[in-house]
Amino acid sequence: MSSTKIARVGVGVFIFKDSKFIMGKRKGSHGSDTWSIPGGHLEYGETFEDTAKREAIEETDLTVTNVRFAAVTNDYFPKEDKHYITIWVICDYKSGVAKLTEPDKFIEQSWQDFNSLPEPLFLPWHNLLKSEFMDNIKKELAKGKKSYTG
């Protein structure tokens, strides 16, 4: 019996706070030593919003609100022989203090903006940055200039 390869669905979660978003340096075989926002697999029966809220807590210990669609990219990883459709969502910080909650998956975390993106970036970021969605994502980030506490 031959094995059928399928594309998986990943959800990337922009958590906006004070005109910045949190990024982590990945650890492990898939995108190791590259930077990306929190995210993970869409679980069976889960909405994009559910995935975003779950992944935000699991990976950063931050609670989010106002989750909304931002972009979609088609991401093929030839070296790993993996294929993902990445759904990018934007959400607003609600509460919590960012923590490195999954040291087996991330080396470090920091708040970034589009003028100071760390290098190297996770492969889906290259597709996102070239996409027609970037202007809207940057506009949404610019709207979030109010201060939050938590």
N, C-alpha and C positions, 0 to 999 in steps of 0.2 A: 504494500500500500504506500502511495506517495504522500508526502506531507504537503498540505496546501498552505501557502504563505498568505497572510492577510495583513492589511494595514490596521494598525491600532489607533485609537483616539486618545490623544493627550490633551490636557487642559492647562494652559499657562495662565498664571494669576498675577496680574498687576495689582499690588496693594498700594494705593495712593495715600500719602500722608505728607502734608507740608510741601507740596510740589516735588516730592521724591517718591521712589518706589524701592522696595527691598529686593536685593539680588543675593544669590548664594553661589559660591564656587563649588561645583559638583565634584563628587567623589564616587568612584566605582567605574565599571566598564563602559557604561553608556554616557558619553559626553564628559568623561573624567577630565578634571582640571579646566573646565570651561565654566563661564558664568551664565546664569539665567535667573529668571524669577521663579517663585515657588510654582509647583504644579505636579501633575501626575496623571495616571490613567483614569478615564471616565469609567466608573464601575457600572455594571449592568443595572438598568433601571434608574440610574442617577441622572439628575438634571445638571446642566453646566453650573448652575448656582450652587447646588449641593456639593459638587466636586470642588468648586472654588473655596467654599467655606471649610470643608473638611481638610483640604490640602493646606490652607493658610494656617489652621490650628496645628496640624501634624508637623509642618515644616518650620513654623516660625513662632508658634504660640500666640499669634495675633488673631483677633476676632474682626471680621469684616462685615460690611453692609453695602447695599446698593450695587449688587453684582449685575453687570451688563456686558453684552457681547461687544468685542472690540475688533477681532480679526480672525481669519482662518488661513493657515498655510499648509502646504503639501510638502512634507519633509522626509526625504529618503536618505538613509545613512548607509552608503555603500560598504564601508569597512565593517560595520556591525551587521549588515544585511537585515536592517530594520526599516520599516516604513511607517510613518505616523501622519495622521491628519491632526494638526494642532489647532485647537480652538483657544483663542486668546480672549480673556475676559478682563475687564477693569472692575475694581471694587474700591470702596473707601474704607480706610482704617476706622475701626470702631473702638477697640480697646486692646490693652495688653502691652507688654514690652517684648520686643523681638529677642528671641533666644535661639541658639543653635540646638534644636530639639532632636535632630537626626544626624549625629556625628558620623554615622556609617554612610550617609549620603551626601553630606556637605562638609567642607573644610572651614568655611567662614561665611559670614553674611555682612552686608553693608547697605545703607540707603544710597541710592544713585539717582541721577537724572540723565536725560538724553545727551547732555553736554559732557558727561564724565563717565561714559560706559566703560566698565573694566574689560580687559582683554585676557585671554581670548573668549569670544562669545560662543555659546552653545549653537550648533548648526541651525536650528529653527529661527534664531534671531537674525541670521543673515537673510533668510527668506522674508521675515517680517519687515526688516529695515528697507527692503526693496519694494515692499507691497504698497498698494494704494491706500491701505488702512493707516499708515503712519501719521499722516497729518491730523486725522481725527483723534488718534490716541494722544498726540502731543497737545492738542487743544483741550482734551479732557483733563490732562495733567495740569495744564496752566490754570484751569478753573479752580483747582484745589489749593488756593493760597491761604485759606483760613487755618488757624492753628488748632491743634487737637491736644488734649491732655490724655495721659494714660501711661 
